[in-house]
């Protein structure tokens, strides 16, 4: 058995506004909740045109308030950007507002480039990531191991480690934390990382055995041609990012891949190699093979589809395509 979840970067589409993004996210969250999805994570980014997920905890609150059973969380909070105390206070508050429904995924990457990092952190020196995780854990547990307290009382907010490298896999295993691998955009070390994580995993107070989430891009539609058309928005945005032209999520374009050079097409194909595009049967076959090969416990889907109706339909078709595998 496995589970499906959503990863949302809160993309703003061309000729759209942040208000549209918020409305579409609420609609999608309610839709996937009704179709068996387990969680909805929002990724922290800063100073990236077209991405509006910088105030991550506020967005989590917004979506949690709009749903009733769906787990909502961060995929993830970039911990070097934040004081562990403030993160604990924010997520302790979210846990109080929405008991048993909040996830705290954390990552080491900044989620932005140099100028934005300096604007976020000021002149603060680099902190030890492992030590930050320990402090965050202490604050959420309210165990008295830190000189100050966060929100009083113990808050059982699941802590997830996110990454795309062997280092993140090793740390997640040593700390006994569930691990989420960003194979939807950085698939190169997927198999090595999750193999190492499982082989070296140390049971902890929060997790007895390894648990792995892997990212995938999924574009499902009634026909393969339409699915390929919908996927062109995501492909354009990634291609633009690699050429220094990141912006709003583009409208879909017919024949986009054919207009790329062989070099650009190959780079894009490598970056998005964990991608399913097609009708429900096509997507189902791809997801079943991906799950069988990786043996992941959960697949988290990032599908940047311009049209909100088509996006909701894509997530629904993905769930229907492997409904017998979902727990």
DRENKOLFI-62412 format. One record per residue (C-alpha): residue in one letter; x, y negated, z. Coordinates in steps of 0.25 Angstrom, whole numbers, plus 2048, in hexadecimal, padded with zeros to 3 digits. Layout:
[baro a,[X,Y,Z]]
...
This chain:
[baro x,[800,800,800]]
[baro x,[804,7F2,7FE]]
[baro x,[7FF,7E4,7FF]]
[baro x,[7FE,7D7,7F5]]
[baro x,[801,7C9,7FA]]
[baro x,[802,7BB,7F4]]
[baro x,[80E,7B2,7F3]]
[baro x,[80A,7A3,7F0]]
[baro x,[813,798,7ED]]
[baro x,[808,78E,7EC]]
[baro x,[80B,78A,7DE]]
[baro x,[805,77E,7D8]]
[baro x,[801,780,7CA]]
[baro x,[803,776,7BE]]
[baro x,[7F8,76B,7BF]]
[baro x,[7F4,770,7CC]]
[baro x,[7F6,76A,7DA]]
[baro x,[7F9,770,7E8]]
[baro x,[7EA,770,7EB]]
[baro x,[7E8,77A,7E0]]
[baro x,[7F3,783,7E6]]
[baro x,[7ED,783,7F3]]
[baro x,[7DF,786,7EE]]
[baro x,[7E4,791,7E5]]
[baro x,[7EC,797,7F1]]
[baro x,[7E0,798,7FA]]
[baro x,[7D8,79E,7EE]]
[baro x,[7E3,7A8,7EC]]
[baro x,[7E4,7AC,7FB]]
[baro x,[7D5,7AE,7FC]]
[baro x,[7D5,7B6,7EF]]
[baro x,[7E1,7C0,7F3]]
[baro x,[7DC,7C1,801]]
[baro x,[7CF,7C7,7FB]]
[baro x,[7D7,7D0,7F2]]
[baro x,[7E0,7D7,7FC]]
[baro x,[7ED,7CF,7FD]]
[baro x,[7F4,7CF,80A]]
[baro x,[7FB,7C2,80B]]
[baro x,[7FD,7B4,804]]
[baro x,[80B,7AE,806]]
[baro x,[80F,7A0,803]]
[baro x,[81E,79D,7FF]]
[baro x,[825,791,804]]
[baro x,[82B,788,7FA]]
[baro x,[830,77A,7F9]]
[baro x,[832,770,7EE]]
[baro x,[82F,779,7E3]]
[baro x,[825,773,7D9]]
[baro x,[818,77A,7D8]]
[baro x,[819,782,7E5]]
[baro x,[811,77C,7F1]]
[baro x,[814,786,7FC]]
[baro x,[81E,77D,804]]
[baro x,[814,77C,810]]
[baro x,[813,78B,811]]
[baro x,[80C,78C,81F]]
[baro x,[801,782,81B]]
[baro x,[7FE,78A,80F]]
[baro x,[7FE,797,817]]
[baro x,[7F4,790,821]]
[baro x,[7EB,78B,815]]
[baro x,[7EA,799,80F]]
[baro x,[7E8,7A1,81C]]
[baro x,[7DD,798,81F]]
[baro x,[7D6,79B,812]]
[baro x,[7D7,7AA,813]]
[baro x,[7D3,7B4,81E]]
[baro x,[7DC,7C1,81D]]
[baro x,[7E7,7BE,814]]
[baro x,[7F5,7BD,81A]]
[baro x,[7FB,7AF,817]]
[baro x,[80A,7AB,819]]
[baro x,[817,7A6,813]]
[baro x,[81F,7AD,808]]
[baro x,[826,7A6,80E]]
[baro x,[82A,79C,818]]
[baro x,[839,798,814]]
[baro x,[83E,799,823]]
[baro x,[84B,790,821]]
[baro x,[842,784,81D]]
[baro x,[83B,785,82B]]
[baro x,[83D,786,83A]]
[baro x,[839,794,83F]]
[baro x,[831,78D,84A]]
[baro x,[829,785,840]]
[baro x,[826,791,838]]
[baro x,[822,799,844]]
[baro x,[819,78D,849]]
[baro x,[812,78D,83B]]
[baro x,[810,79C,839]]
[baro x,[80C,79D,848]]
[baro x,[801,793,845]]
[baro x,[7FD,79A,838]]
[baro x,[7FC,7A7,840]]
[baro x,[7F3,7A1,84A]]
[baro x,[7EA,79B,840]]
[baro x,[7EA,7A8,837]]
[baro x,[7ED,7B4,841]]
[baro x,[7F3,7C0,83A]]
[baro x,[7F3,7BA,82C]]
[baro x,[800,7B2,82B]]
[baro x,[80E,7B7,825]]
[baro x,[81B,7B0,826]]
[baro x,[824,7B3,81B]]
[baro x,[832,7AC,81C]]
[baro x,[83D,7AA,813]]
[baro x,[84B,7A5,812]]
[baro x,[84B,79D,805]]
[baro x,[848,78E,806]]
[baro x,[83D,78F,7FC]]
[baro x,[842,782,7F5]]
[baro x,[84F,77B,7F0]]
[baro x,[85A,773,7F7]]
[baro x,[853,765,7F8]]
[baro x,[846,76B,7FD]]
[baro x,[84E,774,807]]
[baro x,[855,768,80D]]
[baro x,[847,760,80D]]
[baro x,[841,76C,815]]
[baro x,[84D,76F,81F]]
[baro x,[853,761,820]]
[baro x,[862,763,825]]
[baro x,[85F,770,82C]]
[baro x,[86A,77A,82B]]
[baro x,[867,788,826]]
[baro x,[861,791,831]]
[baro x,[863,7A0,833]]
[baro x,[857,7A7,82C]]
[baro x,[857,7B3,835]]
[baro x,[858,7AB,841]]
[baro x,[84C,7A2,83C]]
[baro x,[844,7AF,83A]]
[baro x,[847,7B3,848]]
[baro x,[843,7A6,84E]]
[baro x,[836,7A6,845]]
[baro x,[833,7B4,84B]]
[baro x,[835,7AF,859]]
[baro x,[82C,7A3,857]]
[baro x,[821,7AB,851]]
[baro x,[822,7B6,85C]]
[baro x,[823,7AB,867]]
[baro x,[82D,7B4,86E]]
[baro x,[835,7AA,876]]
[baro x,[842,7AC,86E]]
[baro x,[842,79E,869]]
[baro x,[843,791,871]]
[baro x,[836,78B,86C]]
[baro x,[829,791,868]]
[baro x,[820,791,85C]]
[baro x,[811,793,85C]]
[baro x,[80F,79A,86A]]
[baro x,[80C,7A8,869]]
[baro x,[811,7B4,860]]
[baro x,[80D,7B3,852]]
[baro x,[80D,7BF,84A]]
[baro x,[810,7B9,83C]]
[baro x,[817,7C3,833]]
[baro x,[825,7BF,82F]]
[baro x,[829,7C3,821]]
[baro x,[837,7C1,81B]]
[baro x,[837,7BD,80C]]
[baro x,[843,7BE,803]]
[baro x,[848,7C2,7F5]]
[baro x,[856,7C7,7F9]]
[baro x,[85D,7D2,801]]
[baro x,[860,7C8,80C]]
[baro x,[851,7C6,80F]]
[baro x,[84F,7D5,80E]]
[baro x,[85A,7D8,818]]
[baro x,[855,7CE,822]]
[baro x,[846,7D2,821]]
[baro x,[84B,7E0,824]]
[baro x,[854,7DC,830]]
[baro x,[849,7D4,836]]
[baro x,[83E,7DF,833]]
[baro x,[835,7D5,82C]]
[baro x,[82C,7D7,820]]
[baro x,[833,7D3,813]]
[baro x,[82D,7CC,807]]
[baro x,[836,7CC,7FA]]
[baro x,[834,7C1,7F0]]
[baro x,[834,7CA,7E3]]
[baro x,[82A,7C1,7DC]]
[baro x,[835,7B7,7D9]]
[baro x,[842,7BE,7DD]]
[baro x,[841,7CC,7DB]]
[baro x,[850,7D0,7D9]]
[baro x,[852,7D6,7E6]]
[baro x,[844,7DC,7E9]]
[baro x,[848,7EB,7EA]]
[baro x,[855,7E9,7F1]]
[baro x,[84F,7E0,7FB]]
[baro x,[843,7E8,7FF]]
[baro x,[84B,7F5,7FF]]
[baro x,[856,7EF,808]]
[baro x,[84B,7E9,811]]
[baro x,[844,7F6,813]]
[baro x,[851,7FE,815]]
[baro x,[856,7F4,820]]
[baro x,[849,7F0,826]]
[baro x,[849,7F0,835]]
[baro x,[83C,7F1,83C]]
[baro x,[838,7E5,845]]
[baro x,[82D,7E1,84E]]
[baro x,[825,7DB,842]]
[baro x,[827,7E6,838]]
[baro x,[82A,7F5,839]]
[baro x,[82D,7F8,82B]]
[baro x,[831,7F0,81E]]
[baro x,[826,7E8,817]]
[baro x,[829,7E2,80A]]
[baro x,[821,7D8,801]]
[baro x,[826,7D5,7F3]]
[baro x,[822,7CA,7EA]]
[baro x,[81C,7CB,7DC]]
[baro x,[816,7C2,7D1]]
[baro x,[809,7C8,7CC]]
[baro x,[801,7C3,7C1]]
[baro x,[7F4,7CB,7BE]]
[baro x,[7E9,7C8,7B4]]
[baro x,[7DF,7CF,7AC]]
[baro x,[7E9,7D0,7A1]]
[baro x,[7F8,7D1,7A0]]
[baro x,[7F8,7C5,796]]
[baro x,[7F1,7BC,7A1]]
[baro x,[7F9,7C1,7AC]]
[baro x,[806,7BD,7A4]]
[baro x,[800,7B0,7A1]]
[baro x,[7FD,7AD,7B0]]
[baro x,[80B,7B1,7B4]]
[baro x,[811,7A7,7AB]]
[baro x,[80E,79C,7B5]]
[baro x,[817,7A3,7C0]]
[baro x,[821,7A6,7B5]]
[baro x,[822,798,7B1]]
[baro x,[824,793,7BF]]
[baro x,[82F,79C,7C2]]
[baro x,[836,799,7B5]]
[baro x,[835,78A,7B7]]
[baro x,[83A,78C,7C5]]
[baro x,[847,793,7BF]]
[baro x,[849,788,7B5]]
[baro x,[847,77D,7C0]]
[baro x,[839,778,7BB]]
[baro x,[831,77E,7C7]]
[baro x,[823,777,7C7]]
[baro x,[814,77A,7C9]]
[baro x,[80F,788,7C5]]
[baro x,[80E,787,7B6]]
[baro x,[801,78B,7AE]]
[baro x,[802,798,7A7]]
[baro x,[808,799,799]]
[baro x,[806,7A3,78E]]
[baro x,[814,7A9,78A]]
[baro x,[81C,7A3,794]]
[baro x,[826,7AE,796]]
[baro x,[828,7AF,787]]
[baro x,[82D,7A0,786]]
[baro x,[838,7A3,790]]
[baro x,[846,7A6,78C]]
[baro x,[84B,7B4,78E]]
[baro x,[854,7AF,79A]]
[baro x,[848,7A8,7A1]]
[baro x,[83F,7B3,79F]]
[baro x,[848,7BD,7A5]]
[baro x,[84B,7B5,7B1]]
[baro x,[83C,7B3,7B3]]
[baro x,[839,7C2,7B1]]
[baro x,[844,7C5,7BC]]
[baro x,[83F,7BB,7C6]]
[baro x,[831,7C0,7C4]]
[baro x,[834,7CF,7C2]]
[baro x,[82A,7D2,7CE]]
[baro x,[81E,7CE,7C6]]
[baro x,[811,7D5,7C1]]
[baro x,[80A,7CF,7B5]]
[baro x,[7FE,7D5,7AF]]
[baro x,[7F0,7DA,7B0]]
[baro x,[7EB,7E1,7BD]]
[baro x,[7F1,7EF,7B8]]
[baro x,[7FE,7E9,7B5]]
[baro x,[7FF,7E2,7C2]]
[baro x,[7FB,7EE,7CA]]
[baro x,[806,7F7,7C3]]
[baro x,[810,7EC,7C6]]
[baro x,[80D,7EB,7D4]]
[baro x,[80C,7FA,7D7]]
[baro x,[81A,7FC,7D1]]
[baro x,[81F,7F0,7D8]]
[baro x,[81A,7F5,7E5]]
[baro x,[81E,804,7E2]]
[baro x,[82C,7FF,7DF]]
[baro x,[82F,7F5,7EA]]
[baro x,[826,7FC,7F5]]
[baro x,[822,7EF,7FA]]
[baro x,[817,7ED,804]]
[baro x,[811,7E1,7FE]]
[baro x,[812,7D9,7F1]]
[baro x,[810,7CA,7F2]]
[baro x,[80C,7C3,7E5]]
[baro x,[810,7B6,7E0]]
[baro x,[808,7B2,7D4]]
[baro x,[809,7A4,7CF]]
[baro x,[7FD,7A4,7C6]]
[baro x,[7F8,796,7C1]]
[baro x,[7E9,799,7C1]]
[baro x,[7E4,79C,7CF]]
[baro x,[7D9,7A5,7CA]]
[baro x,[7E3,7AD,7C2]]
[baro x,[7EC,7AD,7CE]]
[baro x,[7E1,7B3,7D7]]
[baro x,[7DD,7BD,7CD]]
[baro x,[7EC,7C1,7CB]]
[baro x,[7ED,7C4,7DA]]
[baro x,[7E0,7CC,7DA]]
[baro x,[7E4,7D4,7CE]]
[baro x,[7F1,7D8,7D5]]
[baro x,[7EA,7DC,7E2]]
[baro x,[7E0,7E4,7D9]]
[baro x,[7EB,7EB,7D1]]
[baro x,[7F1,7F2,7DE]]
[baro x,[7E5,7F2,7E7]]
[baro x,[7E7,801,7EB]]
[baro x,[7F5,7FD,7F0]]
[baro x,[7F1,7F1,7F9]]
[baro x,[7EF,7F2,808]]
